[in-house]
Amino acid sequence: MDSDEEVLLLVLLLRQKHKRRRTRASPMFSLKYKTGDFYTLYPRLKESSAEFLNYFRMSRECFYELYHFVKNGIQRQETKFKNTISAEERLVITIRYLSTGCTMTDLHHSYQHGVSTISGVIKDTCQEIYKVLKDICIPDLKKEDWLQIAQGFETKANFPNCLGAIDGKHLRIIKPTRSGSLYYNYKHFFSIVLLAICDSNYKFIYIDVGSYGKASDSQIFRSSSFFNKLQNNNLDIPSPAPIQDNGPPLPFIFVGDEAFAVSNFIQRPFSGNFLEGKKKIVNYRLSRARRYIECTFGIMTNKWRILHRPLNVEISFATDIAKAICVLHNFVQRENTTMQGQPIRVRPVQLQSYQNFTSEQRLRQVVAVPPTDVRRTAVARLCVETFCMKNHNRPCAVRYPDCSSSAPIV
């Protein structure tokens, strides 16, 4: 055998070795046009708005509005060799996966596509949803937008000069291979972190997704692009403004929990269990404003129930899912904005009757003061005194007790 024949034989052997093994498609896939849910169940769902909402956890009008935005980005070109999955079916599969938390194997049997095909469809659609809706649902805010958010917190939470509530949420995942303890959090499970800021309408105004589960909220915030813009004054935040007539100007702030360090733009509650009256008032009023981010996370998790179980996908895929869910939350939340967060009207109470209140009544009707730590910043001390004296001598819907009184608040 000469050298040319040896080379030819070697090439043939290498081709045979690396030749991709083709498996025959399941016979079930040939019946998808007759038995698949998109061709049997979905047409019936479109006829009933209640059943459509129950199946997708999204109204029919909202779904088709979303489809109008993303259809051009998720549609694939038809070929002579096979029929591609339509843009509408791709969106149906994705919304079903996100809203119910079913596995890709369940969707494989329901819509009769391969598991890998289902996975690719969901990933591509999530990326397109975030790409299209990001600037619509979480836009860059201007000064007028910040003032509107502050007005919402003052109206609904009785907390002036507040631009948002900030907190982190751990999204449970299956442990990535060779990741060690990077994604293992203090709650003793593996996760990626969603750091978010919301307004008083339970809508996100900023998100940061994909950080290690072991990282703290404060660490993630300080390494975020939002913090850099905040430090460099690139967010167009309004100048300090007084919260009462002839009062000193106070800065606009974000409220967070004990995980964040106090600063001129982040306020947190006092630590400790045995606090004096003013500090208890501060913690109560801060909690009333900060609960909006907790409620926002609860609304999002209950709507998009894929977050009820660990995400059994790669980290990049889990990040795409989380980003898509955040913009979809804002997209759907627009329908409920006018129904949520309305201030409760109560009968005005005269100030002199406050001394007759029980400790529980005092806690529920305390003064609005800014979240702060007076031990660290002079601005915080000024905020406490100013808020305690705001509207001190007139009856109002929310009581303003005498902060200098020796009577215990709790």
C-alpha positions as CSV (number, residue, x, y, z in Angstrom):
1,M,0.0,0.0,0.0
2,D,1.6,3.3,-1.1
3,S,1.6,6.5,0.8
4,D,-1.4,8.0,-1.0
5,E,-3.6,5.1,-0.2
6,E,-2.6,5.3,3.4
7,V,-3.4,8.9,3.7
8,L,-6.8,8.4,2.0
9,L,-7.6,5.5,4.4
10,L,-6.7,7.6,7.4
11,V,-8.9,10.4,6.2
12,L,-11.8,8.0,5.8
13,L,-11.3,6.6,9.2
14,L,-11.2,10.0,10.8
15,R,-14.4,11.0,9.0
16,Q,-16.1,7.9,10.2
17,K,-15.0,8.5,13.7
18,H,-16.3,12.1,13.8
19,K,-19.4,11.5,11.8
20,R,-22.4,12.7,13.8
21,R,-24.7,9.9,14.8
22,R,-28.2,10.7,13.7
23,T,-31.2,9.4,15.6
24,R,-34.6,9.1,14.2
25,A,-37.2,11.5,15.5
26,S,-39.9,10.1,17.7
27,P,-43.1,9.1,15.7
28,M,-45.0,11.2,18.2
29,F,-43.7,14.4,16.7
30,S,-45.4,13.7,13.4
31,L,-48.8,13.9,15.2
32,K,-48.2,17.3,16.7
33,Y,-50.6,19.0,14.2
34,K,-53.3,16.6,15.4
35,T,-52.7,16.1,19.1
36,G,-50.3,19.0,20.2
37,D,-51.7,21.5,22.7
38,F,-51.0,24.4,20.4
39,Y,-53.3,23.0,17.7
40,T,-55.9,21.4,20.0
41,L,-56.1,23.3,23.3
42,Y,-54.9,26.7,22.4
43,P,-57.6,27.6,19.9
44,R,-60.3,26.8,22.6
45,L,-58.4,28.9,25.1
46,K,-58.6,31.9,22.9
47,E,-62.3,31.8,22.9
48,S,-62.6,32.2,26.7
49,S,-60.8,35.1,28.4
50,A,-61.2,33.5,31.8
51,E,-59.7,30.2,30.7
52,F,-56.9,32.0,28.9
53,L,-56.0,33.9,32.0
54,N,-56.1,30.7,34.1
55,Y,-53.8,28.9,31.7
56,F,-51.2,31.6,31.0
57,R,-51.8,33.8,34.2
58,M,-51.9,36.7,31.7
59,S,-54.9,38.4,30.1
60,R,-55.6,37.7,26.4
61,E,-55.2,41.4,25.5
62,C,-51.9,41.6,27.3
63,F,-50.6,38.4,25.6
64,Y,-51.3,39.7,22.1
65,E,-49.8,43.1,22.9
66,L,-46.7,41.2,24.0
67,Y,-46.8,39.1,20.8
68,H,-47.0,42.2,18.7
69,F,-43.7,43.5,20.3
70,V,-41.7,40.3,20.0
71,K,-43.0,38.4,17.0
72,N,-40.5,39.8,14.5
73,G,-37.6,38.9,16.8
74,I,-38.6,35.3,17.4
75,Q,-39.9,34.3,14.0
76,R,-37.7,31.9,12.1
77,Q,-37.5,31.6,8.3
78,E,-39.4,28.7,6.7
79,T,-37.4,26.2,4.7
80,K,-38.2,23.5,2.1
81,F,-36.8,20.8,4.4
82,K,-39.0,21.3,7.5
83,N,-41.6,23.6,9.0
84,T,-40.3,26.0,11.7
85,I,-42.1,26.7,14.9
86,S,-44.3,29.8,14.5
87,A,-43.6,32.9,16.6
88,E,-47.0,32.6,18.4
89,E,-46.2,29.0,19.4
90,R,-42.8,30.0,20.7
91,L,-44.4,32.7,22.9
92,V,-47.1,30.3,24.1
93,I,-44.5,27.8,25.2
94,T,-42.4,30.4,26.9
95,I,-45.2,32.0,28.8
96,R,-46.6,28.6,29.9
97,Y,-43.1,27.7,31.2
98,L,-42.6,30.9,33.1
99,S,-46.1,31.2,34.5
100,T,-46.7,27.7,35.8
101,G,-43.2,26.4,36.6
102,C,-43.7,23.2,34.6
103,T,-40.6,21.3,33.4
104,M,-39.4,21.2,29.8
105,T,-40.3,17.5,29.8
106,D,-43.9,18.4,30.5
107,L,-43.9,20.9,27.6
108,H,-42.2,18.2,25.4
109,H,-45.2,15.9,25.9
110,S,-47.8,18.7,25.7
111,Y,-46.5,20.5,22.6
112,Q,-44.7,17.5,21.1
113,H,-41.3,19.1,20.4
114,G,-37.9,17.8,21.4
115,V,-36.7,18.8,24.9
116,S,-33.6,20.5,23.4
117,T,-35.9,22.4,20.9
118,I,-38.1,23.5,23.8
119,S,-35.1,24.7,25.7
120,G,-33.8,26.7,22.7
121,V,-37.2,28.3,22.1
122,I,-37.6,29.4,25.7
123,K,-34.0,30.9,25.9
124,D,-34.3,32.8,22.6
125,T,-37.8,34.1,23.5
126,C,-36.7,35.2,27.0
127,Q,-33.7,37.1,25.5
128,E,-36.0,38.8,22.9
129,I,-38.6,39.7,25.6
130,Y,-36.0,41.5,27.7
131,K,-34.4,43.1,24.6
132,V,-37.7,44.6,23.4
133,L,-39.3,45.5,26.7
134,K,-36.3,46.7,28.7
135,D,-36.5,50.3,27.4
136,I,-40.3,50.3,27.6
137,C,-40.8,48.8,31.1
138,I,-37.6,49.8,32.9
139,P,-36.5,53.0,31.1
140,D,-33.9,55.5,32.2
141,L,-35.7,58.0,34.5
142,K,-35.6,61.7,34.2
143,K,-36.1,64.3,36.9
144,E,-39.9,64.5,36.4
145,D,-40.1,60.7,36.8
146,W,-38.2,60.7,40.1
147,L,-40.5,63.5,41.4
148,Q,-43.5,61.4,40.4
149,I,-42.1,58.4,42.3
150,A,-41.4,60.5,45.4
151,Q,-45.0,61.8,45.2
152,G,-46.3,58.3,45.1
153,F,-44.4,57.2,48.3
154,E,-45.5,60.4,50.1
155,T,-49.2,59.7,49.1
156,K,-49.3,56.0,49.7
157,A,-46.7,55.4,52.4
158,N,-46.6,58.9,54.0
159,F,-42.9,59.0,53.4
160,P,-41.6,62.1,51.6
161,N,-38.4,62.4,49.5
162,C,-38.3,58.7,48.8
163,L,-37.2,57.6,45.4
164,G,-37.5,53.8,45.8
165,A,-37.2,50.8,48.0
166,I,-34.2,48.5,47.4
167,D,-33.6,44.9,48.3
168,G,-32.2,41.6,47.0
169,K,-33.9,38.3,46.3
170,H,-32.2,34.9,46.0
171,L,-33.5,32.9,43.0
172,R,-33.0,29.2,43.7
173,I,-30.9,27.2,41.2
174,I,-29.4,23.8,40.9
175,K,-25.8,23.8,41.9
176,P,-23.7,24.6,38.8
177,T,-20.8,22.2,38.0
178,R,-17.4,23.1,39.4
179,S,-18.8,26.2,41.1
180,G,-17.7,25.3,44.7
181,S,-19.5,27.5,47.2
182,L,-19.8,30.6,45.0
183,Y,-23.6,30.3,44.6
184,Y,-24.2,28.9,48.1
185,N,-26.0,31.6,50.2
186,Y,-26.5,32.2,53.9
187,K,-30.0,30.6,53.6
188,H,-28.2,27.3,52.8
189,F,-29.2,26.8,49.2
190,F,-27.7,27.6,45.8
191,S,-28.9,30.8,44.2
192,I,-28.3,33.8,42.0
193,V,-29.2,37.2,43.3
194,L,-31.7,39.6,41.9
195,L,-31.1,43.2,43.3
196,A,-34.0,45.5,42.5
197,I,-35.4,48.9,43.2
198,C,-39.1,49.5,43.0
199,D,-41.6,52.4,43.2
200,S,-44.9,52.7,45.1
201,N,-46.8,51.0,42.2
202,Y,-44.9,47.7,42.8
203,K,-43.0,48.1,39.6
204,F,-39.2,47.8,39.1
205,I,-37.2,50.8,38.2
206,Y,-33.8,49.1,38.3
207,I,-32.7,45.4,38.3
208,D,-29.3,43.7,38.6
209,V,-29.4,39.9,38.0
210,G,-26.8,37.1,38.1
211,S,-24.5,37.8,41.0
212,Y,-23.1,35.0,43.1
213,G,-25.4,33.7,45.8
214,K,-22.8,34.1,48.5
215,A,-22.5,37.9,47.8
216,S,-24.3,40.3,50.1
217,D,-26.8,42.9,49.0
218,S,-24.6,45.8,49.9
219,Q,-21.6,44.3,48.0
220,I,-23.7,43.7,44.9
221,F,-25.1,47.2,45.1
222,R,-21.7,48.8,45.4
223,S,-20.5,47.0,42.3
224,S,-23.5,47.8,40.2
225,S,-23.8,50.3,37.4
226,F,-26.6,52.1,39.3
227,F,-24.3,52.8,42.2
228,N,-21.6,54.3,39.9
229,K,-24.2,56.5,38.3
230,L,-25.4,57.5,41.7
231,Q,-21.9,58.4,42.9
232,N,-21.2,60.4,39.7
233,N,-24.6,62.2,39.8
234,N,-25.6,60.8,36.4
235,L,-29.2,59.8,37.4
236,D,-30.8,63.2,37.1
237,I,-32.0,63.0,40.7
238,P,-33.8,66.1,42.0
239,S,-32.0,68.5,44.3
240,P,-32.8,68.4,48.0
241,A,-36.2,69.8,48.8
242,P,-37.9,70.7,52.1
243,I,-40.7,68.5,53.3
244,Q,-42.6,71.3,55.1
245,D,-43.0,75.1,54.7
246,N,-39.9,77.0,55.6
247,G,-38.1,73.8,56.5
248,P,-34.5,72.9,55.6
249,P,-33.9,71.1,52.3
250,L,-33.6,67.3,52.7
251,P,-32.0,65.0,50.1
252,F,-34.0,62.4,48.1
253,I,-33.1,58.9,49.3
254,F,-33.6,55.2,48.7
255,V,-34.7,53.0,51.6
256,G,-33.2,49.6,52.4
257,D,-32.9,47.1,55.2
258,E,-30.0,46.4,57.5
259,A,-27.9,44.8,54.8
260,F,-27.1,48.2,53.3
261,A,-24.8,50.8,54.8
262,V,-26.3,54.2,55.6
263,S,-25.2,57.1,53.4
264,N,-26.6,60.3,52.0
265,F,-28.7,58.4,49.4
266,I,-29.4,55.1,51.2
267,Q,-31.2,55.0,54.5
268,R,-31.6,51.9,56.7
269,P,-33.3,51.2,60.0
270,F,-31.7,51.4,63.4
271,S,-30.3,48.2,64.7
272,G,-31.0,46.7,68.1
273,N,-34.1,45.6,70.1
274,F,-34.2,48.3,72.9
275,L,-34.5,51.6,71.1
276,E,-35.7,55.0,72.3
277,G,-39.0,56.5,71.0
278,K,-37.7,58.4,68.1
279,K,-35.7,55.5,66.8
280,K,-38.7,53.2,67.0
281,I,-40.6,55.8,65.0
282,V,-37.9,55.9,62.4
283,N,-37.9,52.1,62.0
284,Y,-41.7,51.9,61.7
285,R,-41.9,54.6,59.1
286,L,-39.0,53.1,57.1
287,S,-40.6,49.7,57.2
288,R,-43.8,51.1,55.8
289,A,-42.0,52.5,52.8
290,R,-39.6,49.5,52.4
291,R,-42.4,46.9,52.4
292,Y,-43.1,47.9,48.7
293,I,-40.1,46.0,47.5
294,E,-41.0,42.9,49.5
295,C,-44.5,43.1,48.1
296,T,-43.1,43.5,44.6
297,F,-41.1,40.3,45.0
298,G,-44.1,38.5,46.3
299,I,-46.3,39.6,43.5
300,M,-43.7,38.6,40.9
301,T,-43.1,35.2,42.4
302,N,-46.7,34.4,42.7
303,K,-47.4,35.4,39.1
304,W,-44.4,33.7,37.5
305,R,-44.3,30.4,39.3
306,I,-41.1,29.1,37.7
307,L,-39.5,31.0,40.7
308,H,-41.2,28.6,43.1
309,R,-38.7,25.8,42.3
310,P,-35.0,25.6,41.5
311,L,-34.0,26.6,38.0
312,N,-32.5,23.5,36.5
313,V,-30.6,25.4,33.7
314,E,-27.3,27.0,33.1
315,I,-26.4,30.3,34.9
316,S,-26.7,32.3,31.7
317,F,-30.1,30.8,31.0
318,A,-31.3,31.4,34.5
319,T,-30.2,35.0,34.2
320,D,-32.2,35.4,30.9
321,I,-35.2,33.9,32.7
322,A,-35.0,36.3,35.6
323,K,-34.5,39.4,33.4
324,A,-37.5,38.4,31.2
325,I,-39.7,37.9,34.3
326,C,-38.8,41.3,35.7
327,V,-39.8,43.2,32.5
328,L,-42.9,41.0,32.1
329,H,-43.8,41.8,35.7
330,N,-43.8,45.5,34.9
331,F,-45.6,44.9,31.6
332,V,-48.4,43.0,33.3
333,Q,-48.5,45.3,36.3
334,R,-49.6,48.3,34.2
335,E,-53.1,46.9,34.3
336,N,-53.2,46.8,38.1
337,T,-51.5,50.1,38.8
338,T,-54.7,52.1,39.2
339,M,-56.1,49.5,41.6
340,Q,-53.1,49.1,44.0
341,G,-51.6,51.2,46.7
342,Q,-54.4,53.6,47.3
343,P,-54.0,55.6,50.5
344,I,-56.4,54.6,53.4
345,R,-58.5,57.5,54.6
346,V,-59.2,57.6,58.3
347,R,-61.0,60.1,60.5
348,P,-58.8,62.9,61.8
349,V,-57.8,62.5,65.5
350,Q,-57.0,65.5,67.8
351,L,-53.5,65.5,69.1
352,Q,-54.4,65.9,72.8
353,S,-56.2,62.5,72.7
354,Y,-52.9,60.7,71.7
355,Q,-51.9,60.2,75.4
356,N,-55.0,58.0,75.8
357,F,-53.9,55.6,73.1
358,T,-52.7,52.1,73.9
359,S,-49.2,51.2,72.9
360,E,-50.5,49.3,69.8
361,Q,-52.4,52.4,68.7
362,R,-49.4,54.6,69.1
363,L,-47.3,52.3,67.0
364,R,-49.9,52.3,64.2
365,Q,-50.3,56.1,64.2
366,V,-46.7,57.4,64.6
367,V,-45.1,60.3,62.8
368,A,-43.5,60.1,59.4
369,V,-39.7,60.4,59.7
370,P,-36.9,59.4,57.4
371,P,-35.0,56.1,57.7
372,T,-31.6,56.9,59.0
373,D,-28.8,56.3,61.6
374,V,-28.1,59.5,63.6
375,R,-24.9,58.1,64.9
376,R,-23.3,58.3,61.4
377,T,-24.4,61.4,59.6
378,A,-25.5,64.9,60.5
379,V,-28.0,64.8,57.6
380,A,-29.8,61.9,59.2
381,R,-30.2,63.8,62.5
382,L,-31.7,66.8,60.7
383,C,-34.1,64.5,59.0
384,V,-35.3,63.0,62.3
385,E,-36.0,66.3,63.9
386,T,-37.7,67.8,60.8
387,F,-39.9,64.8,60.3
388,C,-40.9,64.6,63.9
389,M,-42.1,68.2,63.8
390,K,-43.8,68.0,60.4
391,N,-47.5,68.9,60.8
392,H,-47.1,68.7,64.6
393,N,-49.9,71.0,65.6
394,R,-52.7,70.2,63.2
395,P,-55.1,67.2,63.0
396,C,-54.4,64.9,60.1
397,A,-55.2,61.4,58.7
398,V,-51.9,59.9,60.1
399,R,-51.1,61.0,63.6
400,Y,-48.0,63.0,64.6
401,P,-47.4,62.4,68.3
402,D,-45.1,64.5,70.4
403,C,-41.6,63.0,69.9
404,S,-40.3,64.7,73.0
405,S,-42.8,63.0,75.2
406,S,-41.4,60.6,77.8
407,A,-44.3,58.2,77.1
408,P,-43.1,55.0,75.5
409,I,-44.0,54.5,71.8
410,V,-44.3,50.7,72.1
